[in-house]
Amino acid sequence: MDLQEFNPVKVYMEYLAKENEANNEIREMDSKGYSFTASGAGLCMKKHWYKANGYEREPFSSTSLRTLRLGTIFGNDMENAMKWWDQDAEKPQDGKGIIEIYTEEQVTSDKYKLSGHFDLLVVHDVVTDEPDPLFPGLHLHKRIGALFDYKTANSYKFKKLFGRNPDDSPSTNYEYQLGTYGMLIEESEDLILCDEIVYMANVYINKDNSVMKIKEAPIEYIDFARTYWEKVNDKCKEGDPEPDFGPWIPFYSNWECGKYCPYVNVCDSPYKKGV
């Protein structure tokens, strides 16, 4: 090979494809055989039916792999920052009790056949007004949590989220994801991290200029997510014929039926040809 023929871009794309394959194998092992993943929350329900019934996914395009990698790098940096704060940073002495940091923990549900890894959970142990029945004169403690997820966005998306004229009807799948993690944390019997999620937010970075902002997600999305996954489990049973999904497919016809769907080549959605 001549030196002029060496292509760093080609090497990088081969590396990303290899990394993605390895990560898929890890996620498959981590899923413990569950049919559904939290990252699919709030999206077209037919995707879950395809996955539950073993349909082959289309591989990511080169552009998608590069985009996903940026999100991975950002997430890794944020995780390292949270661990640094937890272990080494000088923390404020506000008298409000111990704060604990959890990053990249896996949460699962046998009930919903569901698994996922949340990005960040910050837990605060607080004293309630409720008397402790075992120790007169003392009050019960409660562990409350703030849940965060990390997201990247281009300038257009960022402007629609935080600009002067925000989107009138924005997609809410990221809020559904947070609600899913919140539901799994609160209902977990194996991994007791906190008693109640009281705050949720997505942490965004603008990929074009590195501006970072936080967008709060209404706590009601925990209940919305529960309703969504109950419907998924009702509609997307392994071995069942394709059901009538009603309004649950697709959620976002203007972008979901296309490069963001791994089943576009087997799906008969009327929207995919116009993407």
Secondary structure, DSSP 8 states (H G I E B T S, - for coil): --GGG--HHHHHHHHHHHHHHHHHHHHHHHTTT-SEEGGGTTS-HHHHHHHHTT-------HHHHHHHHHHHHHHHHHHHHHHHHHHTS-----SS--EEEEES-EEEETTTTEEEE-SEEEEEEEEEEEE-SSSTT-EEEEEEEEEEEEEEE-HHHHHHHHSSS--SS---HHHHHHHHHHHHHHH-SS----SEEEEEEEEEEETTT--EEEEEE-TTHHHHHHHHHHHHHHH--TT------GGGS-S-TTTTTTTT-TTTTT---TTGGG-
